[in-house]
Amino acid sequence: MFAAAITVPGGNDGDTGLPTFLTKRVFTTFIVSDAISLFSSTTSVIMFLGILTSRYSEDDFHKYLPTKMIIGLFTLFLSIATMMIVFSCAIYIMLKGKSSIVILSILLASVPVTSFIWMQFPFLVELVISTFGPGLFDGNKKKRDK
């Protein structure tokens, strides 16, 4: 994503040095999505490295490690989704007027995002529920109080 941040798709207007008027909105989407993807992928890598280098004490398994895993997975989802948005914007800017190729490439770009979220989202939901939901012993306490 760093390389995409410093590469302008579609070239510049020779007079101003900026993207042409028709692609300004798409170019803005490209830049914002690229920045989000870069920062979220960096955060994801840092979170997963934090899990790998953790000291693994008993208390870490209760809240600290699952919280890092939740943040890591969420930022990984965000990074992949915004990376595909960046790709789609770049294709749109470079292939002006060829809508069939643009639409096909955007549909194909959504396949990895959809498949990764379909496979890993249930794990993220389970992590959130088990980490921040009612604990194992909280349910028994509520039943005894009734």
C-alpha positions in Angstrom: 0.0 0.0 0.0 3.0 2.3 0.5 3.9 2.0 -3.2 0.3 2.9 -4.2 0.4 6.0 -2.0 3.2 7.5 -4.0 2.0 6.4 -7.5 -0.7 8.5 -9.2 -2.9 6.4 -11.5 -4.0 7.9 -14.8 -1.4 10.6 -14.9 -1.7 14.3 -14.2 -3.1 17.3 -16.1 -0.1 18.9 -17.9 -1.1 22.5 -16.8 -1.8 22.1 -13.1 -0.1 18.8 -12.2 -3.3 17.6 -10.6 -5.6 14.8 -11.7 -8.1 15.7 -14.3 -11.4 17.3 -13.3 -13.6 14.2 -14.1 -11.6 11.9 -11.8 -11.1 14.2 -8.8 -13.8 12.5 -6.7 -12.5 9.0 -7.6 -9.0 10.2 -7.0 -10.0 11.5 -3.5 -11.5 8.1 -2.8 -8.3 6.5 -4.0 -6.1 8.6 -1.7 -8.3 8.3 1.4 -8.8 4.5 1.0 -5.1 4.1 0.4 -4.2 5.9 3.6 -6.8 3.9 5.6 -5.5 0.7 4.1 -1.9 1.5 4.8 -2.6 2.5 8.5 -4.9 -0.4 9.2 -2.5 -3.0 7.6 0.3 -1.6 9.7 -1.9 -1.8 12.8 -2.9 -5.3 12.0 0.8 -6.5 11.6 1.7 -4.8 14.9 -1.2 -6.4 16.7 -0.3 -9.9 15.4 3.3 -9.4 16.2 2.3 -8.3 19.7 0.4 -11.6 20.1 3.4 -13.6 18.9 5.8 -11.8 21.3 3.5 -11.8 24.3 4.6 -13.4 27.5 1.6 -15.7 27.7 0.7 -15.4 31.4 -2.6 -16.7 32.7 -4.2 -13.3 32.9 -3.2 -12.5 29.3 -5.5 -15.3 27.9 -8.5 -13.8 29.6 -8.7 -10.2 28.1 -5.3 -9.0 26.8 -4.6 -11.5 24.0 -8.2 -11.8 22.8 -8.5 -8.0 22.6 -5.3 -7.9 20.5 -6.7 -10.6 18.3 -10.0 -8.7 17.8 -8.2 -5.5 16.9 -5.8 -7.4 14.6 -8.7 -9.1 12.8 -10.8 -6.0 12.5 -7.9 -3.9 11.1 -7.0 -6.8 8.7 -10.7 -6.8 7.4 -10.5 -3.0 7.0 -7.2 -3.2 5.3 -8.3 -5.8 2.7 -11.6 -4.0 2.0 -9.9 -0.6 1.5 -7.1 -2.2 -0.6 -9.8 -3.5 -3.0 -11.4 0.0 -3.1 -8.0 1.4 -4.0 -7.6 -1.1 -6.7 -11.1 -0.4 -8.1 -10.5 3.3 -8.1 -7.2 2.9 -9.9 -8.8 0.7 -12.5 -11.6 3.2 -12.9 -9.2 6.1 -13.4 -7.0 4.3 -15.8 -9.7 2.7 -18.0 -12.0 5.7 -18.6 -14.8 4.8 -21.0 -14.4 1.0 -20.8 -17.1 0.3 -18.3 -17.4 -3.4 -19.0 -13.8 -4.0 -18.0 -14.1 -1.8 -15.0 -17.2 -3.5 -13.7 -15.7 -6.9 -14.3 -12.5 -6.0 -12.4 -14.4 -4.5 -9.5 -16.6 -7.7 -9.2 -13.5 -9.8 -9.3 -11.8 -7.6 -6.7 -14.7 -8.2 -4.3 -14.2 -12.0 -4.4 -11.2 -12.1 -2.0 -12.8 -9.6 0.4 -16.0 -11.6 0.5 -14.4 -15.0 0.8 -12.0 -13.8 3.6 -14.8 -12.1 5.6 -17.1 -15.2 5.0 -14.4 -17.5 6.4 -13.1 -15.3 9.3 -16.0 -13.1 10.4 -17.6 -15.9 12.6 -14.3 -16.3 14.4 -14.3 -12.5 15.1 -17.8 -12.6 16.4 -17.0 -15.5 18.7 -14.0 -13.7 20.0 -16.0 -10.6 20.8 -18.7 -12.5 22.5 -16.4 -14.7 24.6 -14.2 -11.7 25.5 -16.7 -9.0 26.3 -19.9 -11.0 26.7 -21.2 -12.7 29.8 -18.5 -14.8 31.4 -18.6 -18.6 32.0 -19.5 -18.1 35.7 -21.7 -15.0 35.3 -24.5 -17.1 33.7 -24.6 -19.5 36.7 -24.7 -16.5 39.1 -27.7 -15.0 37.4 -29.6 -18.4 37.5 -28.9 -18.7 41.3 -30.1 -15.2 42.0 -33.5 -15.9 40.5 
